[in-house]
């Protein structure tokens, strides 16, 4: 696994083999960031990365100029990997890492973000509830992105914008609620 583009482009993402994750593929990450590049300003963005896992999405955002990423994962080994990335990539002050259940974090967090990405376990229940919680943390003009199994559809959700399919994985995009 490697960082695809930007400041850290081409650098390997070293992660231990004992992480309980399904990393976002290079193909999906590249497609996601190509879409974001044409839709949003990544430079100086405040980003929330939920279910951070290997940290590959966090590193792509930072590599492409995002000002700060808040990374949330509950697994101790994932947190260790994220802290190692902080050291290896010189990210002190550019990331905040929380070892916490994502739903608990969203219930307690009061910050708002320009972009929020979530890659929960594909079999996790309450994904629709995750959408509801996350979109309420978006700044005006922001976007929530959910990676999920292609067989699921969120097109009935009032904040739904579109879905892009990449084999068995899909990325659904949601807009912030209107006030």
RAHU-V107220 format. One record per residue. N is the residue number from 1. RES is the residue in one small letter. D_FIRST is the distance of its C-alpha to the first C-alpha in Angstrom with 2 decimals. Layout:
# RAHU-V107220
[[N/RES/D_FIRST] [N/RES/D_FIRST]]
This chain:
# RAHU-V107220
[[1/x/0.00] [2/x/3.80] [3/x/7.18] [4/x/8.98] [5/x/12.50] [6/x/15.21] [7/x/16.07] [8/x/12.63] [9/x/11.39] [10/x/9.33] [11/x/8.79] [12/x/5.97] [13/x/5.48] [14/x/7.44] [15/x/8.78] [16/x/11.74] [17/x/12.13] [18/x/15.10] [19/x/13.94] [20/x/16.01] [21/x/13.51] [22/x/12.26] [23/x/9.08] [24/x/9.76] [25/x/8.40] [26/x/7.38] [27/x/11.05] [28/x/12.48] [29/x/10.99] [30/x/12.29] [31/x/15.51] [32/x/15.99] [33/x/15.90] [34/x/18.03] [35/x/20.47] [36/x/20.57] [37/x/21.13] [38/x/24.23] [39/x/25.46] [40/x/24.98] [41/x/25.02] [42/x/21.79] [43/x/23.38] [44/x/25.04] [45/x/24.01] [46/x/24.24] [47/x/21.39] [48/x/21.24] [49/x/17.99] [50/x/19.29] [51/x/17.59] [52/x/14.84] [53/x/13.02] [54/x/9.66] [55/x/10.79] [56/x/8.19] [57/x/11.40] [58/x/13.45] [59/x/11.53] [60/x/11.76] [61/x/15.42] [62/x/16.20] [63/x/14.69] [64/x/16.98] [65/x/20.01] [66/x/20.51] [67/x/23.03] [68/x/22.02] [69/x/19.76] [70/x/21.20] [71/x/18.69] [72/x/20.26] [73/x/19.35] [74/x/21.85] [75/x/19.94] [76/x/20.54] [77/x/17.35] [78/x/15.30] [79/x/17.73] [80/x/17.27] [81/x/13.51] [82/x/14.50] [83/x/17.29] [84/x/15.24] [85/x/13.15] [86/x/16.68] [87/x/17.81] [88/x/15.03] [89/x/14.85] [90/x/18.63] [91/x/18.76] [92/x/22.10] [93/x/24.22] [94/x/21.52] [95/x/20.28] [96/x/22.32] [97/x/20.97] [98/x/23.06] [99/x/22.99] [100/x/25.01] [101/x/25.45] [102/x/24.46] [103/x/27.89] [104/x/29.71] [105/x/27.81] [106/x/28.70] [107/x/32.26] [108/x/32.74] [109/x/30.77] [110/x/32.99] [111/x/30.69] [112/x/29.87] [113/x/26.73] [114/x/26.11] [115/x/22.99] [116/x/21.88] [117/x/18.79] [118/x/18.86] [119/x/16.67] [120/x/19.13] [121/x/19.29] [122/x/20.51] [123/x/23.71] [124/x/24.56] [125/x/28.13] [126/x/29.38] [127/x/26.67] [128/x/29.58] [129/x/30.70] [130/x/27.27] [131/x/27.74] [132/x/31.23] [133/x/30.24] [134/x/27.34] [135/x/29.33] [136/x/32.03] [137/x/29.78] [138/x/29.19] [139/x/31.06] [140/x/33.16] [141/x/31.15] [142/x/27.91] [143/x/25.56] [144/x/24.08] [145/x/21.13] [146/x/20.68] [147/x/18.03] [148/x/20.03] [149/x/21.07] [150/x/22.57] [151/x/25.84] [152/x/26.59] [153/x/28.30] [154/x/29.11] [155/x/31.34] [156/x/34.37] [157/x/33.16] [158/x/35.25] [159/x/32.35] [160/x/30.31] [161/x/29.50] [162/x/27.32] [163/x/24.57] [164/x/21.99] [165/x/20.90] [166/x/17.74] [167/x/18.75] [168/x/19.16] [169/x/17.65] [170/x/19.62] [171/x/19.63] [172/x/23.14] [173/x/24.45] [174/x/27.43] [175/x/29.86] [176/x/31.56] [177/x/34.97] [178/x/37.91] [179/x/40.49]]
